[in-house]
């Protein structure tokens, strides 16, 4: 997904140079990335008269498969293709001449784009998500992961997921090594429930463990060091009164576990996890979701440590 040629970014509604747009689209297609032209507003072109209202049945790769064989770039993301003959055909030429940018179908390219629309979303992602290839956008950035998942808009403030049945703008190959979309990342984008109304009970935790030195006999850190960091993390989780507490719990668990990867153990990570789960549940996160987020956070840190250890060895 790294063709040499790039389009210039859209600005002020200006159209792309036809030759540059076509070359970029063909380069992407040759790399296995299904492409489509995007018009003013950075959206797909509308359906032609023959396809209006879905009368043609839709593209074969859409949710409701149909017989459409329209030569024009109809049906939004479903029109994206790697077929050079289609991309350079007369039916697509008129669209390329007024296109403002090149779009692509992430799911068709085997990737997932985490679209971060503002600085706050970018900061959240950098603290929470695994490092991967990033592409700057006008207001934020795209984080690109190998692997495909369902697309969702507004999974949290300023964050959209674009993969299956979605399109994204091509803004260049980006920088960094593309990481694989892990189950822990997918779990973050499972819809969290908002804080319940007063008096409602989301879940009730049974007797929970509390971290102290008695459960961390092999930890190389002082109790004060661990307790200070944990309390700071629990405060961050509890501050997410409206939404995002589950995602924050994942980040706190991942950070906490990373501090203990070089300890001989045991370090009482289970007790640490229980405290983080309890903090998330206290602000309305369903217990099952909280436990999954925390378990994934702990696992990500330990798995990363194991990989790094094998690389060094």
C-alpha positions, 0 to 999 in steps of 0.5 A, a space after each residue: 500500500 505504498 505506491 511511489 506517486 502521490 496526489 496533492 491534497 485537496 484544498 478549497 474545492 480545487 480539482 486534482 490534475 487529471 493525469 496525476 489523479 489517474 496515475 496515483 489511482 493506477 499505482 494504488 490499484 497495482 499495489 492491490 488497493 481498490 480505488 474510486 474518485 471522490 468529488 467535492 466534499 470528499 464524498 463518492 459520486 452519485 449514482 447514474 440514472 440507471 442506478 438511481 434508487 437502487 433499481 439496478 440491484 447494487 454492486 455484487 460486493 455490496 451488502 445486498 448483492 445485485 446484478 449491477 454491471 454499470 461502467 460508471 463509479 456508482 454505489 460509493 465504496 462498492 465501486 472501488 476496484 483494482 481493475 486498471 481498465 475500469 479505472 482508466 475507462 471513458 466512463 470513469 474519466 469524467 469523474 476523475 476530471 472533476 475529482 478532488 481526491 482519490 479514495 480507496 476501500 480499506 477493507 478491500 485492501 486488507 486494512 482498517 483505518 482509525 480516522 482521528 478527527 481532532 487533536 484530542 482524538 489523536 492524543 487518545 489514540 497515541 496513549 491507548 492504541 498500538 503504534 502503527 503506520 500514520 498518515 496526517 490529515 487536515 485536522 488529525 491523522 489516519 492510523 492504519 492497521 493490517 486486518 479488517 473489521 466492521 466500520 463504525 462512525 463516532 465510536 468515541 468523540 472524533 474517532 471513526 473506523 473505516 474498513 468493511 463497507 467504507 471508503 477513506 481518502 488517499 493522503 499518501 503512504 504515511 510513516 511507520 510500520 503497519 501493525 496488525 489489528 489485534 483483538 484488543 483493538 477491536 474490543 475497544 471499538 465495541 460500543 460502550 454503554 453510557 453512564 446509567 441513570 441514578 439508581 440503575 445497576 449495570 453490574 455488581 462486582 463480587 468481593 474484589 482483590 486489592 493490590 498491595 505488597 502481599 500479592 506482589 512478592 516478586 515485584 522489583 518496585 516499591 509499594 509506593 511506586 506501584 500504588 501511586 501509578 495505579 491510583 493515578 490511572 484509576 482516577 483517569 478511568 473514574 473521570 470518564 463519566 460520560 463515555 470512554 471509561 472502558 477504553 481508558 481502562 484498557 490503556 491503564 491496564 496496558 501501561 500498568 502491565 508494561 511496568 512489570 515486564 522485567 520483574 521476576 514476579 509475581 507482581 499481583 497483576 490480577 489484583 491490579 486488574 481487579 481495581 481497574 475493572 472496579 473503577 470502570 464499573 463504578 462509572 457505568 461500564 458493563 462489567 463484562 466489557 470492563 473485564 475484557 478491556 482490562 484483560 486485553 490491556 494486560 495481554 497487549 503489554 505482556 505479548 509485546 514484551 515477549 516479542 521484543 524479548 525474542 527479537 533481542 534473543 
